[in-house]
Amino acid sequence: MSPELSPTEWVRKQTEQILADGTTDGVGINGMKVVLFTTLGAKSGKERYVPLMRVEEDGKYAMVASKGGAPENPSWYHNVKANPQVTVQDGDVVSVKTAREISGDERAHWWELAVAAYPPYADYQKNTDRQIPVFILE
């Protein structure tokens, strides 16, 4: 059984292009790169594709649970909390990593990297009362 595509049209189209091309290189948002994550559903047990902005340092990746600054976390947040083993596709390289939610100075460092990779994250944080969660995959 293959992973499920997002019900959100633009996310689904982005994922379909990555799958058709075999690489994330041809897909981005405002010229910024994305990475395709595959998570396991907390309730359904189904694999789900999650394309997110590429935030990488020394072979580690961040997953930023911004949901565009919405008041609640994205649904994939709960999947990663329940099932931290995540598949990462960056370009045409695929690897399996373990996610952990970070806080404190470590989060501050990765948040700075995330905003540098995708400046709208700063506005998303201003638009919500929750601290946007960040996972590191290593």
CNS distance restraints for C-alpha pairs under 8 A (distance, minus, plus):
assign (resid   2 and name CA) (resid  47 and name CA) 7.23 0.50 0.50
assign (resid   3 and name CA) (resid  38 and name CA) 7.57 0.50 0.50
assign (resid   3 and name CA) (resid  46 and name CA) 6.72 0.50 0.50
assign (resid   3 and name CA) (resid  47 and name CA) 4.41 0.50 0.50
assign (resid   3 and name CA) (resid  48 and name CA) 4.88 0.50 0.50
assign (resid   3 and name CA) (resid  49 and name CA) 6.30 0.50 0.50
assign (resid   4 and name CA) (resid  46 and name CA) 7.28 0.50 0.50
assign (resid   4 and name CA) (resid  47 and name CA) 6.21 0.50 0.50
assign (resid   4 and name CA) (resid  48 and name CA) 4.81 0.50 0.50
assign (resid   4 and name CA) (resid  49 and name CA) 6.35 0.50 0.50
assign (resid   5 and name CA) (resid  12 and name CA) 5.61 0.50 0.50
assign (resid   5 and name CA) (resid  15 and name CA) 7.24 0.50 0.50
assign (resid   5 and name CA) (resid  48 and name CA) 6.39 0.50 0.50
assign (resid   5 and name CA) (resid  49 and name CA) 5.87 0.50 0.50
assign (resid   6 and name CA) (resid  11 and name CA) 6.15 0.50 0.50
assign (resid   6 and name CA) (resid  12 and name CA) 5.05 0.50 0.50
assign (resid   6 and name CA) (resid  48 and name CA) 7.55 0.50 0.50
assign (resid   6 and name CA) (resid  49 and name CA) 6.94 0.50 0.50
assign (resid   6 and name CA) (resid  50 and name CA) 7.61 0.50 0.50
assign (resid   7 and name CA) (resid  11 and name CA) 7.85 0.50 0.50
assign (resid   7 and name CA) (resid  12 and name CA) 6.69 0.50 0.50
assign (resid   8 and name CA) (resid  12 and name CA) 6.05 0.50 0.50
assign (resid   9 and name CA) (resid  13 and name CA) 6.12 0.50 0.50
assign (resid  10 and name CA) (resid  14 and name CA) 6.16 0.50 0.50
assign (resid  11 and name CA) (resid  15 and name CA) 6.19 0.50 0.50
assign (resid  11 and name CA) (resid  51 and name CA) 7.18 0.50 0.50
assign (resid  12 and name CA) (resid  16 and name CA) 6.07 0.50 0.50
assign (resid  13 and name CA) (resid  17 and name CA) 6.22 0.50 0.50
assign (resid  14 and name CA) (resid  18 and name CA) 6.44 0.50 0.50
assign (resid  14 and name CA) (resid  27 and name CA) 6.64 0.50 0.50
assign (resid  14 and name CA) (resid  51 and name CA) 7.67 0.50 0.50
assign (resid  15 and name CA) (resid  19 and name CA) 6.21 0.50 0.50
assign (resid  15 and name CA) (resid  36 and name CA) 7.56 0.50 0.50
assign (resid  15 and name CA) (resid  49 and name CA) 7.31 0.50 0.50
assign (resid  15 and name CA) (resid  50 and name CA) 7.96 0.50 0.50
assign (resid  15 and name CA) (resid  51 and name CA) 6.69 0.50 0.50
assign (resid  16 and name CA) (resid  20 and name CA) 6.05 0.50 0.50
assign (resid  17 and name CA) (resid  21 and name CA) 5.97 0.50 0.50
assign (resid  17 and name CA) (resid  26 and name CA) 7.96 0.50 0.50
assign (resid  17 and name CA) (resid  27 and name CA) 7.32 0.50 0.50
assign (resid  18 and name CA) (resid  22 and name CA) 5.73 0.50 0.50
assign (resid  18 and name CA) (resid  23 and name CA) 5.39 0.50 0.50
assign (resid  18 and name CA) (resid  24 and name CA) 5.21 0.50 0.50
assign (resid  18 and name CA) (resid  25 and name CA) 7.99 0.50 0.50
assign (resid  18 and name CA) (resid  26 and name CA) 7.36 0.50 0.50
assign (resid  18 and name CA) (resid  27 and name CA) 6.84 0.50 0.50
assign (resid  18 and name CA) (resid  36 and name CA) 7.98 0.50 0.50
assign (resid  19 and name CA) (resid  23 and name CA) 7.04 0.50 0.50
assign (resid  21 and name CA) (resid  26 and name CA) 7.65 0.50 0.50
assign (resid  22 and name CA) (resid  92 and name CA) 6.14 0.50 0.50
assign (resid  23 and name CA) (resid  89 and name CA) 7.67 0.50 0.50
assign (resid  23 and name CA) (resid  90 and name CA) 7.27 0.50 0.50
assign (resid  23 and name CA) (resid  91 and name CA) 4.61 0.50 0.50
assign (resid  23 and name CA) (resid  92 and name CA) 4.42 0.50 0.50
assign (resid  23 and name CA) (resid  93 and name CA) 7.90 0.50 0.50
assign (resid  24 and name CA) (resid  28 and name CA) 7.93 0.50 0.50
assign (resid  24 and name CA) (resid  33 and name CA) 7.64 0.50 0.50
assign (resid  24 and name CA) (resid  34 and name CA) 6.50 0.50 0.50
assign (resid  24 and name CA) (resid  35 and name CA) 6.29 0.50 0.50
assign (resid  24 and name CA) (resid  36 and name CA) 7.06 0.50 0.50
assign (resid  24 and name CA) (resid  89 and name CA) 7.24 0.50 0.50
assign (resid  24 and name CA) (resid  90 and name CA) 6.08 0.50 0.50
assign (resid  24 and name CA) (resid  91 and name CA) 4.54 0.50 0.50
assign (resid  24 and name CA) (resid  92 and name CA) 6.75 0.50 0.50
assign (resid  25 and name CA) (resid  33 and name CA) 7.14 0.50 0.50
assign (resid  25 and name CA) (resid  34 and name CA) 7.96 0.50 0.50
assign (resid  25 and name CA) (resid  90 and name CA) 7.91 0.50 0.50
assign (resid  25 and name CA) (resid  91 and name CA) 5.16 0.50 0.50
assign (resid  25 and name CA) (resid  92 and name CA) 7.91 0.50 0.50
assign (resid  27 and name CA) (resid  33 and name CA) 6.70 0.50 0.50
assign (resid  27 and name CA) (resid  34 and name CA) 6.68 0.50 0.50
assign (resid  28 and name CA) (resid  32 and name CA) 5.15 0.50 0.50
assign (resid  28 and name CA) (resid  33 and name CA) 4.60 0.50 0.50
assign (resid  28 and name CA) (resid  34 and name CA) 5.41 0.50 0.50
assign (resid  28 and name CA) (resid  53 and name CA) 7.88 0.50 0.50
assign (resid  29 and name CA) (resid  33 and name CA) 6.75 0.50 0.50
assign (resid  29 and name CA) (resid  34 and name CA) 7.47 0.50 0.50
assign (resid  29 and name CA) (resid  53 and name CA) 7.94 0.50 0.50
assign (resid  32 and name CA) (resid  53 and name CA) 7.32 0.50 0.50
assign (resid  32 and name CA) (resid  54 and name CA) 7.73 0.50 0.50
assign (resid  32 and name CA) (resid 117 and name CA) 7.22 0.50 0.50
assign (resid  32 and name CA) (resid 118 and name CA) 7.06 0.50 0.50
assign (resid  33 and name CA) (resid  53 and name CA) 6.10 0.50 0.50
assign (resid  33 and name CA) (resid  54 and name CA) 5.47 0.50 0.50
assign (resid  34 and name CA) (resid  51 and name CA) 6.30 0.50 0.50
assign (resid  34 and name CA) (resid  52 and name CA) 5.34 0.50 0.50
assign (resid  34 and name CA) (resid  53 and name CA) 4.28 0.50 0.50
assign (resid  34 and name CA) (resid  54 and name CA) 4.59 0.50 0.50
assign (resid  34 and name CA) (resid  90 and name CA) 7.65 0.50 0.50
assign (resid  35 and name CA) (resid  51 and name CA) 5.62 0.50 0.50
assign (resid  35 and name CA) (resid  52 and name CA) 5.55 0.50 0.50
assign (resid  35 and name CA) (resid  53 and name CA) 6.11 0.50 0.50
assign (resid  35 and name CA) (resid  54 and name CA) 5.22 0.50 0.50
assign (resid  35 and name CA) (resid  88 and name CA) 6.93 0.50 0.50
assign (resid  35 and name CA) (resid  89 and name CA) 5.79 0.50 0.50
assign (resid  35 and name CA) (resid  90 and name CA) 5.07 0.50 0.50
assign (resid  35 and name CA) (resid  91 and name CA) 7.48 0.50 0.50
assign (resid  36 and name CA) (resid  49 and name CA) 6.75 0.50 0.50
assign (resid  36 and name CA) (resid  50 and name CA) 5.79 0.50 0.50
assign (resid  36 and name CA) (resid  51 and name CA) 4.29 0.50 0.50
assign (resid  36 and name CA) (resid  52 and name CA) 6.47 0.50 0.50
assign (resid  36 and name CA) (resid  88 and name CA) 5.91 0.50 0.50
assign (resid  36 and name CA) (resid  89 and name CA) 5.01 0.50 0.50
assign (resid  36 and name CA) (resid  90 and name CA) 6.73 0.50 0.50
assign (resid  37 and name CA) (resid  49 and name CA) 5.82 0.50 0.50
assign (resid  37 and name CA) (resid  50 and name CA) 4.95 0.50 0.50
assign (resid  37 and name CA) (resid  51 and name CA) 5.91 0.50 0.50
assign (resid  37 and name CA) (resid  52 and name CA) 7.44 0.50 0.50
assign (resid  37 and name CA) (resid  86 and name CA) 6.56 0.50 0.50
assign (resid  37 and name CA) (resid  87 and name CA) 5.51 0.50 0.50
assign (resid  37 and name CA) (resid  88 and name CA) 4.69 0.50 0.50
assign (resid  37 and name CA) (resid  89 and name CA) 6.31 0.50 0.50
assign (resid  38 and name CA) (resid  47 and name CA) 6.40 0.50 0.50
assign (resid  38 and name CA) (resid  48 and name CA) 5.47 0.50 0.50
assign (resid  38 and name CA) (resid  49 and name CA) 4.60 0.50 0.50
assign (resid  38 and name CA) (resid  50 and name CA) 6.00 0.50 0.50
assign (resid  38 and name CA) (resid  86 and name CA) 5.74 0.50 0.50
assign (resid  38 and name CA) (resid  87 and name CA) 4.97 0.50 0.50
assign (resid  38 and name CA) (resid  88 and name CA) 6.63 0.50 0.50
assign (resid  39 and name CA) (resid  47 and name CA) 5.55 0.50 0.50
assign (resid  39 and name CA) (resid  48 and name CA) 5.28 0.50 0.50
assign (resid  39 and name CA) (resid  49 and name CA) 6.53 0.50 0.50
assign (resid  39 and name CA) (resid  50 and name CA) 7.30 0.50 0.50
assign (resid  39 and name CA) (resid  76 and name CA) 7.32 0.50 0.50
assign (resid  39 and name CA) (resid  79 and name CA) 6.54 0.50 0.50
assign (resid  39 and name CA) (resid  80 and name CA) 6.47 0.50 0.50
assign (resid  39 and name CA) (resid  83 and name CA) 7.44 0.50 0.50
assign (resid  39 and name CA) (resid  84 and name CA) 8.00 0.50 0.50
assign (resid  39 and name CA) (resid  85 and name CA) 7.38 0.50 0.50
assign (resid  39 and name CA) (resid  86 and name CA) 5.28 0.50 0.50
assign (resid  39 and name CA) (resid  87 and name CA) 6.88 0.50 0.50
assign (resid  40 and name CA) (resid  45 and name CA) 5.74 0.50 0.50
assign (resid  40 and name CA) (resid  46 and name CA) 5.57 0.50 0.50
assign (resid  40 and name CA) (resid  47 and name CA) 4.45 0.50 0.50
assign (resid  40 and name CA) (resid  48 and name CA) 6.15 0.50 0.50
assign (resid  40 and name CA) (resid  79 and name CA) 5.95 0.50 0.50
assign (resid  40 and name CA) (resid  80 and name CA) 7.28 0.50 0.50
assign (resid  40 and name CA) (resid  83 and name CA) 6.17 0.50 0.50
assign (resid  40 and name CA) (resid  86 and name CA) 7.65 0.50 0.50
assign (resid  41 and name CA) (resid  45 and name CA) 4.58 0.50 0.50
assign (resid  41 and name CA) (resid  46 and name CA) 5.07 0.50 0.50
assign (resid  41 and name CA) (resid  47 and name CA) 6.06 0.50 0.50
assign (resid  41 and name CA) (resid  48 and name CA) 6.82 0.50 0.50
assign (resid  41 and name CA) (resid  76 and name CA) 7.60 0.50 0.50
assign (resid  41 and name CA) (resid  79 and name CA) 4.95 0.50 0.50
assign (resid  41 and name CA) (resid  83 and name CA) 7.66 0.50 0.50
assign (resid  42 and name CA) (resid  78 and name CA) 6.50 0.50 0.50
assign (resid  42 and name CA) (resid  79 and name CA) 4.53 0.50 0.50
assign (resid  42 and name CA) (resid  80 and name CA) 7.75 0.50 0.50
assign (resid  42 and name CA) (resid  82 and name CA) 5.56 0.50 0.50
assign (resid  42 and name CA) (resid  83 and name CA) 6.75 0.50 0.50
assign (resid  43 and name CA) (resid  79 and name CA) 7.96 0.50 0.50
assign (resid  50 and name CA) (resid  76 and name CA) 7.54 0.50 0.50
assign (resid  52 and name CA) (resid  63 and name CA) 7.00 0.50 0.50
assign (resid  52 and name CA) (resid  64 and name CA) 7.67 0.50 0.50
assign (resid  53 and name CA) (resid  63 and name CA) 7.97 0.50 0.50
assign (resid  53 and name CA) (resid 117 and name CA) 7.43 0.50 0.50
assign (resid  53 and name CA) (resid 118 and name CA) 6.91 0.50 0.50
assign (resid  54 and name CA) (resid  61 and name CA) 7.51 0.50 0.50
assign (resid  54 and name CA) (resid  62 and name CA) 7.66 0.50 0.50
assign (resid  54 and name CA) (resid 117 and name CA) 6.93 0.50 0.50
assign (resid  55 and name CA) (resid  61 and name CA) 5.69 0.50 0.50
assign (resid  55 and name CA) (resid  62 and name CA) 5.39 0.50 0.50
assign (resid  55 and name CA) (resid  63 and name CA) 7.58 0.50 0.50
assign (resid  55 and name CA) (resid 113 and name CA) 6.64 0.50 0.50
assign (resid  55 and name CA) (resid 114 and name CA) 5.61 0.50 0.50
assign (resid  55 and name CA) (resid 117 and name CA) 6.12 0.50 0.50
assign (resid  56 and name CA) (resid  60 and name CA) 5.56 0.50 0.50
assign (resid  56 and name CA) (resid  61 and name CA) 4.43 0.50 0.50
assign (resid  56 and name CA) (resid  62 and name CA) 6.40 0.50 0.50
assign (resid  57 and name CA) (resid  61 and name CA) 6.54 0.50 0.50
assign (resid  59 and name CA) (resid 138 and name CA) 7.39 0.50 0.50
assign (resid  60 and name CA) (resid 136 and name CA) 6.75 0.50 0.50
assign (resid  60 and name CA) (resid 137 and name CA) 5.65 0.50 0.50
assign (resid  60 and name CA) (resid 138 and name CA) 5.05 0.50 0.50
assign (resid  61 and name CA) (resid 136 and name CA) 5.71 0.50 0.50
assign (resid  61 and name CA) (resid 137 and name CA) 5.12 0.50 0.50
assign (resid  61 and name CA) (resid 138 and name CA) 6.93 0.50 0.50
assign (resid  62 and name CA) (resid 110 and name CA) 7.27 0.50 0.50
assign (resid  62 and name CA) (resid 114 and name CA) 7.69 0.50 0.50
assign (resid  62 and name CA) (resid 134 and name CA) 6.52 0.50 0.50
assign (resid  62 and name CA) (resid 135 and name CA) 5.46 0.50 0.50
assign (resid  62 and name CA) (resid 136 and name CA) 4.62 0.50 0.50
assign (resid  62 and name CA) (resid 137 and name CA) 6.13 0.50 0.50
assign (resid  63 and name CA) (resid 134 and name CA) 5.73 0.50 0.50
assign (resid  63 and name CA) (resid 135 and name CA) 5.07 0.50 0.50
assign (resid  63 and name CA) (resid 136 and name CA) 6.52 0.50 0.50
assign (resid  63 and name CA) (resid 137 and name CA) 7.63 0.50 0.50
assign (resid  64 and name CA) (resid 114 and name CA) 7.61 0.50 0.50
assign (resid  64 and name CA) (resid 132 and name CA) 7.13 0.50 0.50
assign (resid  64 and name CA) (resid 133 and name CA) 6.18 0.50 0.50
assign (resid  64 and name CA) (resid 134 and name CA) 4.70 0.50 0.50
assign (resid  64 and name CA) (resid 135 and name CA) 6.58 0.50 0.50
assign (resid  65 and name CA) (resid  73 and name CA) 6.18 0.50 0.50
assign (resid  65 and name CA) (resid  74 and name CA) 6.16 0.50 0.50
assign (resid  65 and name CA) (resid  77 and name CA) 6.38 0.50 0.50
assign (resid  65 and name CA) (resid 132 and name CA) 5.91 0.50 0.50
assign (resid  65 and name CA) (resid 133 and name CA) 5.31 0.50 0.50
assign (resid  65 and name CA) (resid 134 and name CA) 6.17 0.50 0.50
assign (resid  66 and name CA) (resid  70 and name CA) 7.25 0.50 0.50
assign (resid  66 and name CA) (resid  73 and name CA) 6.92 0.50 0.50
assign (resid  66 and name CA) (resid  74 and name CA) 7.20 0.50 0.50
assign (resid  66 and name CA) (resid 121 and name CA) 7.15 0.50 0.50
assign (resid  66 and name CA) (resid 124 and name CA) 6.70 0.50 0.50
assign (resid  66 and name CA) (resid 125 and name CA) 7.61 0.50 0.50
assign (resid  66 and name CA) (resid 132 and name CA) 5.57 0.50 0.50
assign (resid  66 and name CA) (resid 133 and name CA) 7.28 0.50 0.50
assign (resid  67 and name CA) (resid  72 and name CA) 7.64 0.50 0.50
assign (resid  67 and name CA) (resid  73 and name CA) 6.38 0.50 0.50
assign (resid  67 and name CA) (resid  74 and name CA) 5.40 0.50 0.50
assign (resid  68 and name CA) (resid 121 and name CA) 7.69 0.50 0.50
assign (resid  68 and name CA) (resid 124 and name CA) 5.48 0.50 0.50
assign (resid  69 and name CA) (resid 121 and name CA) 7.96 0.50 0.50
assign (resid  69 and name CA) (resid 123 and name CA) 7.55 0.50 0.50
assign (resid  69 and name CA) (resid 124 and name CA) 3.93 0.50 0.50
assign (resid  69 and name CA) (resid 125 and name CA) 5.81 0.50 0.50
assign (resid  69 and name CA) (resid 126 and name CA) 7.54 0.50 0.50
assign (resid  69 and name CA) (resid 127 and name CA) 5.34 0.50 0.50
assign (resid  69 and name CA) (resid 128 and name CA) 5.32 0.50 0.50
assign (resid  69 and name CA) (resid 132 and name CA) 7.89 0.50 0.50
assign (resid  70 and name CA) (resid 124 and name CA) 7.72 0.50 0.50
assign (resid  70 and name CA) (resid 127 and name CA) 7.36 0.50 0.50
assign (resid  70 and name CA) (resid 128 and name CA) 6.14 0.50 0.50
assign (resid  71 and name CA) (resid 128 and name CA) 5.46 0.50 0.50
assign (resid  71 and name CA) (resid 129 and name CA) 6.77 0.50 0.50
assign (resid  71 and name CA) (resid 130 and name CA) 6.63 0.50 0.50
assign (resid  72 and name CA) (resid 130 and name CA) 7.66 0.50 0.50
assign (resid  73 and name CA) (resid  77 and name CA) 6.32 0.50 0.50
assign (resid  73 and name CA) (resid 132 and name CA) 7.73 0.50 0.50
assign (resid  73 and name CA) (resid 133 and name CA) 7.98 0.50 0.50
assign (resid  74 and name CA) (resid  78 and name CA) 7.80 0.50 0.50
assign (resid  75 and name CA) (resid  79 and name CA) 7.02 0.50 0.50
assign (resid  76 and name CA) (resid  80 and name CA) 6.28 0.50 0.50
assign (resid  77 and name CA) (resid  81 and name CA) 6.29 0.50 0.50
assign (resid  78 and name CA) (resid  82 and name CA) 6.18 0.50 0.50
assign (resid  79 and name CA) (resid  83 and name CA) 5.81 0.50 0.50
assign (resid  79 and name CA) (resid  84 and name CA) 7.75 0.50 0.50
assign (resid  80 and name CA) (resid  84 and name CA) 4.79 0.50 0.50
assign (resid  80 and name CA) (resid  85 and name CA) 7.49 0.50 0.50
assign (resid  80 and name CA) (resid  86 and name CA) 7.50 0.50 0.50
assign (resid  80 and name CA) (resid  99 and name CA) 7.04 0.50 0.50
assign (resid  81 and name CA) (resid 100 and name CA) 7.79 0.50 0.50
assign (resid  81 and name CA) (resid 101 and name CA) 7.92 0.50 0.50
assign (resid  84 and name CA) (resid  98 and name CA) 5.38 0.50 0.50
assign (resid  84 and name CA) (resid  99 and name CA) 4.84 0.50 0.50
assign (resid  84 and name CA) (resid 100 and name CA) 6.85 0.50 0.50
assign (resid  85 and name CA) (resid  96 and name CA) 6.84 0.50 0.50
assign (resid  85 and name CA) (resid  97 and name CA) 5.84 0.50 0.50
assign (resid  85 and name CA) (resid  98 and name CA) 4.60 0.50 0.50
assign (resid  85 and name CA) (resid  99 and name CA) 6.34 0.50 0.50
assign (resid  86 and name CA) (resid  96 and name CA) 5.71 0.50 0.50
assign (resid  86 and name CA) (resid  97 and name CA) 5.47 0.50 0.50
assign (resid  86 and name CA) (resid  98 and name CA) 6.05 0.50 0.50
assign (resid  86 and name CA) (resid  99 and name CA) 6.84 0.50 0.50
assign (resid  86 and name CA) (resid 137 and name CA) 7.77 0.50 0.50
assign (resid  87 and name CA) (resid  94 and name CA) 6.94 0.50 0.50
assign (resid  87 and name CA) (resid  95 and name CA) 5.71 0.50 0.50
assign (resid  87 and name CA) (resid  96 and name CA) 4.35 0.50 0.50
assign (resid  87 and name CA) (resid  97 and name CA) 6.23 0.50 0.50
assign (resid  88 and name CA) (resid  94 and name CA) 5.56 0.50 0.50
assign (resid  88 and name CA) (resid  95 and name CA) 5.31 0.50 0.50
assign (resid  88 and name CA) (resid  96 and name CA) 6.05 0.50 0.50
assign (resid  88 and name CA) (resid  97 and name CA) 7.11 0.50 0.50
assign (resid  89 and name CA) (resid  93 and name CA) 5.56 0.50 0.50
assign (resid  89 and name CA) (resid  94 and name CA) 4.37 0.50 0.50
assign (resid  89 and name CA) (resid  95 and name CA) 6.61 0.50 0.50
assign (resid  90 and name CA) (resid  94 and name CA) 6.57 0.50 0.50
assign (resid  97 and name CA) (resid 137 and name CA) 5.49 0.50 0.50
assign (resid  97 and name CA) (resid 138 and name CA) 5.17 0.50 0.50
assign (resid  98 and name CA) (resid 136 and name CA) 7.97 0.50 0.50
assign (resid  98 and name CA) (resid 137 and name CA) 5.18 0.50 0.50
assign (resid  98 and name CA) (resid 138 and name CA) 5.54 0.50 0.50
assign (resid  99 and name CA) (resid 135 and name CA) 5.85 0.50 0.50
assign (resid  99 and name CA) (resid 136 and name CA) 5.38 0.50 0.50
assign (resid  99 and name CA) (resid 137 and name CA) 4.23 0.50 0.50
assign (resid  99 and name CA) (resid 138 and name CA) 6.64 0.50 0.50
assign (resid 100 and name CA) (resid 135 and name CA) 5.18 0.50 0.50
assign (resid 100 and name CA) (resid 136 and name CA) 5.50 0.50 0.50
assign (resid 100 and name CA) (resid 137 and name CA) 6.62 0.50 0.50
assign (resid 101 and name CA) (resid 133 and name CA) 7.01 0.50 0.50
assign (resid 101 and name CA) (resid 134 and name CA) 5.78 0.50 0.50
assign (resid 101 and name CA) (resid 135 and name CA) 4.18 0.50 0.50
assign (resid 101 and name CA) (resid 136 and name CA) 6.41 0.50 0.50
assign (resid 102 and name CA) (resid 106 and name CA) 6.42 0.50 0.50
assign (resid 102 and name CA) (resid 107 and name CA) 5.35 0.50 0.50
assign (resid 102 and name CA) (resid 133 and name CA) 7.67 0.50 0.50
assign (resid 102 and name CA) (resid 134 and name CA) 6.03 0.50 0.50
assign (resid 102 and name CA) (resid 135 and name CA) 5.83 0.50 0.50
assign (resid 102 and name CA) (resid 136 and name CA) 6.85 0.50 0.50
assign (resid 103 and name CA) (resid 107 and name CA) 4.59 0.50 0.50
assign (resid 103 and name CA) (resid 108 and name CA) 7.44 0.50 0.50
assign (resid 103 and name CA) (resid 134 and name CA) 7.91 0.50 0.50
assign (resid 104 and name CA) (resid 108 and name CA) 6.28 0.50 0.50
assign (resid 105 and name CA) (resid 109 and name CA) 6.19 0.50 0.50
assign (resid 106 and name CA) (resid 110 and name CA) 6.36 0.50 0.50
assign (resid 107 and name CA) (resid 111 and name CA) 5.78 0.50 0.50
assign (resid 107 and name CA) (resid 134 and name CA) 6.78 0.50 0.50
assign (resid 108 and name CA) (resid 112 and name CA) 6.23 0.50 0.50
assign (resid 109 and name CA) (resid 113 and name CA) 6.53 0.50 0.50
assign (resid 110 and name CA) (resid 114 and name CA) 6.04 0.50 0.50
assign (resid 110 and name CA) (resid 134 and name CA) 7.77 0.50 0.50
assign (resid 111 and name CA) (resid 115 and name CA) 6.15 0.50 0.50
assign (resid 111 and name CA) (resid 134 and name CA) 7.54 0.50 0.50
assign (resid 112 and name CA) (resid 116 and name CA) 6.20 0.50 0.50
assign (resid 113 and name CA) (resid 117 and name CA) 6.16 0.50 0.50
assign (resid 114 and name CA) (resid 118 and name CA) 6.01 0.50 0.50
assign (resid 114 and name CA) (resid 119 and name CA) 7.65 0.50 0.50
assign (resid 114 and name CA) (resid 121 and name CA) 7.22 0.50 0.50
assign (resid 115 and name CA) (resid 119 and name CA) 4.54 0.50 0.50
assign (resid 115 and name CA) (resid 120 and name CA) 7.02 0.50 0.50
assign (resid 115 and name CA) (resid 121 and name CA) 5.51 0.50 0.50
assign (resid 115 and name CA) (resid 122 and name CA) 6.09 0.50 0.50
assign (resid 119 and name CA) (resid 123 and name CA) 7.74 0.50 0.50
assign (resid 120 and name CA) (resid 124 and name CA) 6.28 0.50 0.50
assign (resid 121 and name CA) (resid 125 and name CA) 6.27 0.50 0.50
assign (resid 122 and name CA) (resid 126 and name CA) 6.54 0.50 0.50
assign (resid 123 and name CA) (resid 127 and name CA) 6.29 0.50 0.50
assign (resid 124 and name CA) (resid 128 and name CA) 6.74 0.50 0.50
assign (resid 125 and name CA) (resid 129 and name CA) 7.73 0.50 0.50
assign (resid 125 and name CA) (resid 130 and name CA) 7.79 0.50 0.50
assign (resid 125 and name CA) (resid 131 and name CA) 6.97 0.50 0.50
assign (resid 125 and name CA) (resid 132 and name CA) 6.48 0.50 0.50
